[in-house]
Amino acid sequence: MNTLAAANETMKLAVARVEAMGVVSPSPLYHHPTLGMAHLVDMHTRMSADGFSEGKANRFLGWMQAAIVSWNIGLTQISMANINRKHQ
């Protein structure tokens, strides 16, 4: 699987959903220290670095996707699985 491509699409979709909400704040989890957007951006940046292992990238992607689903912004486990299937 192209894990980085799946992560790129996941983040792009999450950002678009949050921006579409406008002034409506997403779930309080959006600002959570380990489930929030800031942490996911940091994880995404780290995944993009040279030498990042495939196994760790897969774990990071799973965490990112679970966190985004927890925000309750209309993205589900199924939508995350569909992203991953696209990048097999």
JOHUBEL-V275702 format. One record per residue. N is the residue number from 1. RES is the residue in three letters. OMEGA is omega in radians with two decimals (none if undefined). D_CENTER is the distance of its C-alpha to the mean C-alpha in Angstrom with 1 decimal. Layout:
# JOHUBEL-V275702
N_RES_OMEGA_D_CENTER / N_RES_OMEGA_D_CENTER
This chain:
# JOHUBEL-V275702
1_MET_3.04_15.9 / 2_ASN_-3.03_14.5 / 3_THR_-3.12_11.4 / 4_LEU_3.10_10.8 / 5_ALA_3.09_11.3 / 6_ALA_3.10_8.8 / 7_ALA_3.11_6.1 / 8_ASN_-3.14_8.0 / 9_GLU_3.12_8.2 / 10_THR_-3.12_4.7 / 11_MET_3.13_4.7 / 12_LYS_3.14_8.3 / 13_LEU_3.14_8.3 / 14_ALA_3.13_6.7 / 15_VAL_3.13_9.1 / 16_ALA_3.13_11.8 / 17_ARG_-3.13_11.7 / 18_VAL_3.13_12.1 / 19_GLU_3.13_14.7 / 20_ALA_3.13_16.5 / 21_MET_3.11_17.1 / 22_GLY_-3.07_19.3 / 23_VAL_3.12_21.1 / 24_VAL_-3.13_19.8 / 25_SER_3.03_17.6 / 26_PRO_3.13_14.6 / 27_SER_3.04_14.8 / 28_PRO_3.13_16.2 / 29_LEU_3.11_13.2 / 30_TYR_-3.13_11.4 / 31_HIS_-3.13_13.9 / 32_HIS_-3.09_14.0 / 33_PRO_-3.11_14.6 / 34_THR_3.12_12.3 / 35_LEU_-3.03_9.8 / 36_GLY_-3.10_9.9 / 37_MET_-3.11_8.4 / 38_ALA_3.14_11.0 / 39_HIS_-3.14_10.0 / 40_LEU_3.08_6.4 / 41_VAL_3.10_8.3 / 42_ASP_3.12_10.9 / 43_MET_-3.13_9.1 / 44_HIS_3.11_8.0 / 45_THR_-3.14_11.6 / 46_ARG_3.12_13.0 / 47_MET_-3.07_11.7 / 48_SER_-3.09_13.5 / 49_ALA_3.06_16.7 / 50_ASP_3.08_19.6 / 51_GLY_3.12_20.5 / 52_PHE_-3.03_17.1 / 53_SER_3.14_17.8 / 54_GLU_3.13_16.4 / 55_GLY_3.14_16.4 / 56_LYS_3.10_14.5 / 57_ALA_3.11_11.9 / 58_ASN_3.10_11.6 / 59_ARG_3.10_11.5 / 60_PHE_-3.14_8.8 / 61_LEU_3.11_6.6 / 62_GLY_3.12_8.0 / 63_TRP_-3.14_7.5 / 64_MET_-3.09_3.8 / 65_GLN_3.10_4.4 / 66_ALA_3.12_7.5 / 67_ALA_-3.13_6.9 / 68_ILE_3.08_5.6 / 69_VAL_-3.11_8.6 / 70_SER_-3.14_10.7 / 71_TRP_3.12_10.7 / 72_ASN_3.14_12.9 / 73_ILE_3.10_12.2 / 74_GLY_3.06_13.3 / 75_LEU_-3.03_10.3 / 76_THR_3.06_11.5 / 77_GLN_3.13_11.4 / 78_ILE_3.12_13.6 / 79_SER_3.09_11.5 / 80_MET_3.11_8.7 / 81_ALA_3.11_11.9 / 82_ASN_3.05_13.2 / 83_ILE_-3.10_10.6 / 84_ASN_3.11_11.4 / 85_ARG_-3.14_15.1 / 86_LYS_-3.03_15.2 / 87_HIS_3.09_14.5 / 88_GLN_none_17.0
